[in-house]
Amino acid sequence: MTIAPDQGRALPPLPHWETAPEDLTAAIREVKAALRARIEASGRTVEDVFAVVERRIAERAAEIRADADRGEQVWPVINYTDIARGTVTEAQRAKVEQRGCLVVRGHFDRDQALAWDAGVVDYVERNDFFTHYRGPGDDFFGSVGSKPEIYPIYWSPAQMQARQSDRMARVQSFLNSFWKHESEGVRWFEPDRDAMYPDRIRRRPPGTDSAGLGTHCDPGTLDLWMTSAYQKAFRHLFDGTVEHYDPWDAAHRTAGPQYPGSTMCSAFRTFQGWTALSDMDHDQGVLHTVPIPEAMSYLMLRPLLPDVPDDEMCGVTTNQVFPADHKWHSELLDSLTGIPDVKAGDSVWWHCDMIHSVAPVADQEGWGNVMYIPAAPWCPRNETYAASVRDAFLTGSSPSDFPPEHYERDWEGRFTADQLNETGRRGLGFE
């Protein structure tokens, strides 16, 4: 039975820290106690609220199993031509909203993607990158050998041409359309203008043995519970109105930056994404997600249950990636699903909150090459970050969200300001 919250009661305020607290243990205890008290003041218990979320997750998981049992594709697949022509069906849109992820077939011509891949090789080799490579600037992507899987480069012609292309802008606008970008009298972001978020490239050669990446999510760490903006963004989880929680509502997210750390993202991304620069089969160490956008409600409420110690947040802490594991989140991880086969030029997208991983692979068949390009619509948070991105672009530096390796400062062939088109200039905040 659903217990209706008592909206007549005043809910207690929540403590918040706009930067990471010095005493994490004390802060965790304090915010957990306050969140529990706020839920209880609404006339419900934490267990009541979590039960609502569990039922919703179970329904989504059953839908995923049913599709898989019928041999249907769990990941929605949409042709770029339908996005460009405006012929995506309502059923296709509903499936993307339900699953929070999709593959865009033919986002770029295959020959164009392969040419970009070759261009990356030319760019790094002509600048003698492998001689000067100092090893990974962070350990997020695991260990590498003499040549990296993750190339810490940002300003190659290939990356910039893809980022500022009309085809990319059109897909990003389509993805942003799934989000509620206006509410409470506020326009939270501009759905048809992307704030260019430069990220790296992965090139994984044939024969690679890779341990992959464990299940995690990227929207933040303790700041999701402890900053005022995110407390508002997740307000329905903690004020007794959990049924109204909408993972597609951008309210307050565009004002809630992450706590600084080695795995932070200063921008608000509606979708994370990458564009394939090679053909990749579904069993060759590819991306997996838990295709349930509502899963964040489970992740946020799980630490408040009585089986979790008062000084613990199910493994979440600052300066580390947000983990998802079987100890605390097994109901979610049972739905982990990999992408279908993709071709060079296809792009892959997943809701910014979603749990994801990269599967391990032994003796990989073929290349596994991608360039990471998300959808990051123009908003106050992204406009602020754009200022530092502009400086990095003009000097060939590593963007401030990434390790300060700065390989490209003196590189020949780096993409330059005079090569920006209107989309590129707007994305970097030049106009």
C-alpha positions in Angstrom: 0.0 0.0 0.0 1.3 3.5 -0.9 1.2 5.9 2.0 0.3 9.4 0.9 2.8 12.0 2.3 1.5 14.6 4.7 2.1 17.7 2.7 0.8 19.9 5.5 3.9 19.2 7.6 6.9 21.5 7.4 9.9 19.4 6.4 13.2 20.0 8.3 16.0 21.7 6.4 19.0 19.7 5.2 22.6 20.4 6.0 24.7 21.1 3.0 28.3 21.6 2.0 29.2 23.4 -1.2 32.7 22.0 -1.1 33.8 18.7 0.2 33.7 18.6 4.1 37.0 18.1 5.9 35.4 15.5 8.2 33.7 13.2 5.8 32.6 10.7 8.4 30.9 13.3 10.5 29.3 14.9 7.5 27.9 11.5 6.2 26.4 10.7 9.6 24.8 14.2 9.7 23.3 14.2 6.3 22.0 10.7 6.5 20.3 11.5 9.8 18.8 14.6 8.3 17.6 12.8 5.1 15.9 10.1 7.2 14.3 12.7 9.4 13.0 14.7 6.4 11.4 11.6 4.8 9.8 10.6 8.1 8.5 14.2 8.6 6.6 13.7 5.3 4.6 10.9 6.9 6.5 8.0 5.3 9.5 5.9 6.3 12.6 5.3 4.4 11.5 1.7 3.9 8.2 2.9 2.4 9.9 5.2 0.0 12.5 2.6 -1.0 9.8 0.0 -1.6 8.2 2.3 -4.2 11.6 2.6 -6.0 12.2 -1.2 -5.8 8.8 -1.8 -7.5 9.6 0.6 -10.3 13.1 -1.0 -10.8 11.5 -4.5 -10.8 9.1 -3.5 -13.5 11.8 -2.1 -15.7 14.0 -5.2 -15.1 11.1 -7.4 -16.1 10.6 -5.4 -19.3 14.3 -5.8 -20.1 14.2 -9.6 -19.5 11.1 -9.9 -21.7 12.7 -8.2 -24.6 15.8 -10.3 -24.3 13.7 -13.5 -24.0 11.9 -12.6 -27.2 15.2 -12.0 -29.0 14.6 -8.3 -29.3 17.2 -5.6 -29.0 17.3 -4.2 -25.4 19.2 -1.1 -26.6 17.1 1.1 -28.9 18.6 1.7 -32.3 17.6 4.7 -34.4 18.9 5.7 -37.8 20.5 9.1 -38.2 18.4 9.7 -41.3 15.2 9.5 -39.2 16.6 12.0 -36.7 17.6 14.4 -39.5 14.2 14.0 -41.3 12.2 14.2 -38.1 10.7 10.7 -38.7 11.6 9.1 -35.4 8.4 7.4 -34.3 6.6 7.9 -31.0 7.3 4.2 -30.2 11.0 4.7 -30.8 11.0 7.8 -28.6 9.1 6.0 -25.8 11.7 3.2 -25.9 14.6 5.7 -25.6 12.9 7.3 -22.6 12.2 4.0 -21.0 15.8 2.7 -21.5 17.8 5.9 -21.3 20.2 4.8 -24.0 20.4 4.3 -27.7 22.7 3.6 -30.7 22.5 6.1 -33.6 23.1 4.1 -36.8 25.0 5.9 -39.5 25.5 9.1 -37.4 28.5 9.7 -39.7 29.4 8.0 -42.9 31.6 5.0 -42.3 34.4 6.3 -44.6 34.4 9.6 -42.7 34.8 7.8 -39.4 37.6 5.6 -40.7 39.3 8.7 -42.1 39.1 10.4 -38.7 40.7 7.3 -37.1 43.5 7.4 -39.6 43.8 11.2 -38.9 44.3 10.5 -35.2 47.1 8.1 -36.0 48.8 10.7 -38.3 48.4 13.4 -35.7 50.0 11.5 -32.8 52.8 10.0 -34.9 53.9 13.2 -36.6 54.2 14.7 -33.2 56.1 11.7 -31.8 53.6 11.2 -29.1 54.6 7.6 -28.2 58.2 8.7 -27.5 57.1 11.4 -25.1 54.1 9.6 -23.5 54.7 9.5 -19.7 52.1 6.9 -18.8 48.5 7.5 -17.7 47.8 10.8 -15.9 45.1 9.0 -13.8 44.2 5.4 -13.0 40.6 5.6 -14.0 41.0 3.6 -17.2 43.3 1.0 -15.6 46.9 0.1 -16.5 48.3 0.5 -20.0 51.4 -0.9 -21.7 54.0 1.0 -23.7 51.2 2.6 -25.8 48.0 3.8 -24.2 44.4 2.6 -24.9 43.2 6.1 -23.8 45.0 8.8 -25.7 45.1 12.0 -23.6 44.6 14.3 -26.6 41.8 16.7 -27.1 42.4 19.1 -30.1 43.0 16.9 -33.1 41.3 17.9 -36.3 39.3 14.6 -36.2 37.9 15.4 -32.7 37.1 19.0 -33.4 35.5 18.3 -36.8 33.2 15.7 -35.2 32.3 18.0 -32.3 31.3 21.0 -34.4 29.7 19.1 -37.2 26.0 19.7 -38.1 25.3 16.0 -37.8 26.6 16.0 -34.2 24.6 19.1 -33.3 21.4 17.6 -34.7 21.8 14.4 -32.7 22.6 16.3 -29.5 19.5 18.5 -29.9 17.5 15.3 -30.4 18.9 13.8 -27.2 18.3 17.0 -25.2 14.6 16.9 -26.3 14.0 14.0 -23.9 14.7 16.2 -21.0 12.4 18.7 -19.3 14.5 21.9 -19.7 12.0 24.4 -18.3 10.2 24.2 -15.0 9.6 26.3 -11.9 9.7 29.4 -14.1 13.4 28.7 -15.0 14.9 27.7 -18.4 17.5 25.3 -17.1 19.4 24.8 -20.4 19.3 25.6 -24.1 18.4 22.3 -25.9 19.7 23.4 -29.3 23.1 24.7 -28.3 25.8 22.4 -27.1 28.6 23.5 -24.8 31.6 21.7 -26.3 33.0 19.2 -23.8 36.4 18.0 -25.0 37.3 14.5 -23.9 39.8 11.9 -25.0 40.1 9.1 -27.6 40.4 5.3 -27.1 42.3 3.1 -29.5 42.4 -0.5 -28.5 44.3 -2.7 -31.0 43.5 -6.3 -32.1 44.9 -8.9 -29.8 44.4 -6.8 -26.7 43.7 -8.3 -23.3 41.7 -5.7 -21.3 40.3 -5.9 -17.8 37.6 -3.4 -18.9 35.9 -1.0 -16.4 33.8 -2.0 -13.4 30.2 -0.9 -13.0 30.0 2.7 -11.9 28.2 6.0 -12.7 29.6 9.5 -13.3 27.2 12.3 -12.2 29.0 12.9 -8.9 30.0 11.5 -5.6 29.0 12.7 -2.1 28.0 16.0 -3.6 24.8 14.3 -4.8 23.6 14.1 -1.2 25.5 17.1 0.3 25.1 20.1 -2.0 22.0 22.3 -2.0 21.5 22.1 -5.8 21.5 18.3 -5.9 19.3 18.1 -2.8 16.8 20.1 -4.8 17.4 18.1 -7.9 16.6 14.9 -6.0 13.9 16.6 -3.8 11.2 14.0 -4.6 13.3 11.2 -3.1 13.5 12.9 0.2 10.3 14.8 0.7 7.7 12.0 0.6 6.8 12.5 -3.1 9.0 9.7 -4.6 6.3 8.8 -7.2 7.0 12.2 -8.8 10.7 11.6 -9.2 11.6 12.1 -12.9 15.1 11.2 -14.1 14.5 13.4 -17.2 13.9 16.6 -15.2 16.9 19.0 -15.4 15.7 21.2 -12.6 18.7 22.4 -10.4 21.1 20.0 -12.0 22.6 22.8 -14.1 23.6 24.7 -10.9 25.2 21.7 -9.1 28.8 21.1 -9.9 30.7 18.1 -8.5 33.1 18.3 -5.7 36.6 18.6 -7.1 38.4 15.3 -7.6 40.3 13.1 -10.1 37.0 11.7 -11.5 34.9 14.9 -11.6 32.9 16.4 -14.5 32.4 20.2 -14.3 29.7 20.1 -17.0 26.1 19.0 -17.0 25.7 16.3 -19.6 22.3 15.1 -20.6 23.8 12.0 -22.3 27.3 10.6 -22.2 28.4 9.3 -25.6 31.0 8.1 -28.0 31.4 7.9 -31.7 32.8 4.6 -33.2 35.9 5.0 -35.3 36.0 1.3 -36.0 33.6 -1.7 -36.3 33.1 -3.4 -33.0 31.2 -6.6 -32.2 29.0 -6.8 -29.1 31.3 -9.5 -27.4 34.6 -7.6 -27.9 34.9 -5.7 -24.6 32.2 -3.1 -25.3 30.1 -0.8 -23.2 27.4 -2.2 -21.0 24.7 -0.2 -19.1 21.9 -0.8 -16.6 19.3 0.6 -19.0 17.0 1.9 -16.3 17.2 5.7 -15.9 15.3 5.5 -12.6 18.1 3.5 -11.1 19.6 6.7 -9.6 16.7 6.8 -7.1 17.8 3.4 -5.9 21.4 4.5 -5.6 20.5 7.6 -3.7 18.1 6.0 -1.2 20.0 2.7 -0.6 22.5 4.2 1.9 19.6 5.2 4.1 18.4 1.7 4.8 19.3 0.2 8.2 21.7 -2.4 7.0 24.2 0.3 5.9 26.5 1.6 8.6 25.8 5.2 9.5 29.2 6.4 8.4 29.0 4.7 4.9 27.3 5.6 1.6 27.5 2.2 -0.1 31.1 2.8 -1.1 30.7 6.3 -2.4 33.3 8.8 -1.3 35.1 11.9 -2.7 37.8 11.7 -5.3 36.8 8.3 -6.5 34.3 7.1 -9.1 30.7 6.3 -7.8 30.7 2.5 -7.6 27.9 0.1 -8.2 28.4 -3.4 -6.9 26.6 -6.6 -5.9 27.0 -6.0 -2.2 24.6 -3.0 -2.3 23.0 -2.9 -5.8 22.5 -6.5 -7.0 18.9 -5.8 -8.0 20.2 -3.2 -10.5 23.2 -5.1 -11.8 21.1 -8.1 -12.9 20.0 -5.9 -15.8 23.4 -5.0 -17.1 23.2 -5.1 -20.9 25.8 -4.6 -23.6 25.5 -2.6 -26.8 24.7 -4.4 -30.1 27.4 -4.6 -32.9 28.3 -1.2 -34.1 30.0 0.1 -37.3 32.5 2.9 -37.7 30.4 6.1 -37.8 27.7 4.8 -35.4 27.4 6.6 -32.1 26.4 5.3 -28.6 24.6 7.3 -25.9 23.5 6.8 -22.4 21.7 9.0 -19.8 24.1 10.8 -17.6 23.0 9.0 -14.4 23.1 5.5 -15.7 25.3 2.7 -14.3 27.7 1.5 -17.0 30.8 -0.5 -17.5 33.2 -1.8 -20.1 33.4 -5.6 -20.4 36.7 -7.3 -20.3 38.1 -8.9 -23.4 40.9 -11.4 -24.2 42.7 -11.4 -27.6 40.3 -8.8 -29.0 39.2 -9.3 -32.6 39.6 -6.1 -34.6 40.1 -2.5 -33.4 38.1 -0.9 -30.6 38.4 2.8 -31.3 36.1 5.6 -30.1 36.1 9.3 -29.6 34.2 10.5 -26.5 31.7 13.2 -27.3 28.7 13.8 -24.9 25.6 16.0 -25.1 26.3 18.9 -22.8 23.7 21.7 -23.5 24.4 25.3 -22.9 23.5 26.3 -19.3 25.1 28.4 -16.5 27.2 25.5 -15.2 28.5 24.6 -18.7 29.0 28.3 -19.6 31.3 28.6 -16.6 33.3 25.6 -17.7 33.4 26.8 -21.3 35.7 29.7 -20.2 38.4 27.2 -19.1 37.8 25.1 -22.2 38.4 28.1 -24.4 41.8 28.8 -22.7 42.8 25.1 -23.1 41.8 25.1 -26.7 43.7 28.3 -27.6 46.9 27.0 -25.8 46.6 23.3 -26.7 46.4 22.4 -23.0 44.5 19.5 -21.3 41.1 20.7 -20.2 40.8 21.3 -16.5 38.6 18.2 -15.8 41.5 16.0 -16.9 45.1 15.4 -15.7 47.4 18.3 -16.6 49.4 16.5 -19.2 49.4 19.2 -21.9 50.9 17.1 -24.7 49.5 19.2 -27.5 50.7 22.7 -26.7 53.4 22.7 -29.4 52.0 20.1 -31.7 51.9 20.5 -35.5 48.5 20.1 -37.1 46.5 21.0 -34.0 43.0 22.4 -34.7 43.0 26.2 -34.5 40.5 29.0 -33.9 40.3 30.0 -37.5 39.0 26.5 -38.3 36.0 26.9 -36.0 32.5 27.1 -37.7 29.5 28.8 -36.0 28.7 25.7 -34.0 32.2 25.4 -32.7 32.4 29.1 -31.8 29.1 28.9 -29.9 30.1 25.7 -28.2 33.3 27.3 -26.9 31.5 30.5 -25.9 33.3 32.7 -28.5 29.9 34.2 -29.5 
